[in-house]
Amino acid sequence: MKAVQGFQISKGYHHFQVLREVSFEVEEGECFALFGPNGAGKTTLLKILSTLQRPTSGTFQMMGLDGVKDRDKVRNLFLLVGHGSYLYNELDALENMNFSLALRGISRTDQEVKKALDRVDIGPFARFKVRAFSEGMKKRLAMAKTILVHPKVLLLDEPYSALDESGMGLVNQFMKDITEQGTAILMTTHNRTKTAEVAHRAACLQQGVMKEIAVQELVEAHELF
């Protein structure tokens, strides 16, 4: 089944056209990586797919549901991990996790949450206030939330940013695990080497137009754009 399908998605701001009739599809259990220069529209596309913005024209489907008409139902299918941490600095890691899960109607025991934190190597910091966390630790905390939510579709905006080598390895192993379980991933990234380890397909977004590229090209090409 197609997990995500984009149908001629366009997005403009005043006289500036960010996306130009972008069409694509991502299968269940597939990792689709999107590259492109700064300002190419990658984050804008993720915002549309996460129902934070509406396209100027075109539409998309997620697990067969119309992303514009069935917005509320679609929101139960995906998880977006973006640049912002969406964390409360005065709550500790466990409290942040339980609060964000409760917003989705999900209940997990402290033991289950702690296990997820251990998996991303921040278990010893479960009772630390998030204001004391580095950006890399916050990214790991977001990854732990993904483990507990187990979404049908995972949208990742620059998943390797702020992470050390160990953290990037954890992210890649996690992505391999959840795609094997059927989760579809659409990620934006600039890290070609790490992405080539996990991506099944890749594309480049430039001047609002998407063009698919071979995954092998991520490693071999001198430059993509």
Phi, psi and omega in degrees: 000142175287121179282318179222135175224128175255135183238098175048052180284124175236147178214126179231149175240109184057245182260006182257122180266113182274313179240139184236095175048056181279124177234141182193172175209150178229126180279160171301138179075015183245143174253117182248118184255134183242122178251170177158157179293165176302135180082009183284342180112009182298310181293324177300318179297318178297322179295324177292315181293333178267013175064018177280336176224155175260142175290152175294322174207165184085178180204181176214160175238145175231117184051040177085354180265142179289121185292341179264311183285326183251041187305315183296320178291322180298325183297340177277353186263336189237166170226131178256126172246104185251195181294319180287145183281334184052040181242156178259115188298331184270001173258151177278179185298316179298315181296319178299316181296312182297322180294313182293325177291321179298326178297335179263004180075024181251135178243129177227146177286160177301327179294319178293319179294317180298322179297319178295320178294323177296323183296330179257016172066031173233019178305318180296347182254019185301327182257015176272141174297141183294337177299341179270356183279144170284168178298324178295322178293323177295323178295321177295323179296320177296324178293322177297322178298321179299321179301319184279329180283321183048067182287160174290325181228131178246122178255120185240125177253107181054064185294339183269351183296140177073002182261145173279181183299320179298317180296320179294324176296320177297317180300314181295319178296320178297316180295322176297318182296312187283331175291325176296334178271000175108353179289137175267140180238131168239118186233144169257144185196162172242355184269096185290319185296309181293323181295322181298339180286338187234339186285137173272326178217159181214159178210162177240132178252118183216129183053037174082002183244134180261134177228124181286144179229158179286141180301322180300331180293337179300325181269323189274330185290141176295316174206153183265334183206000000 
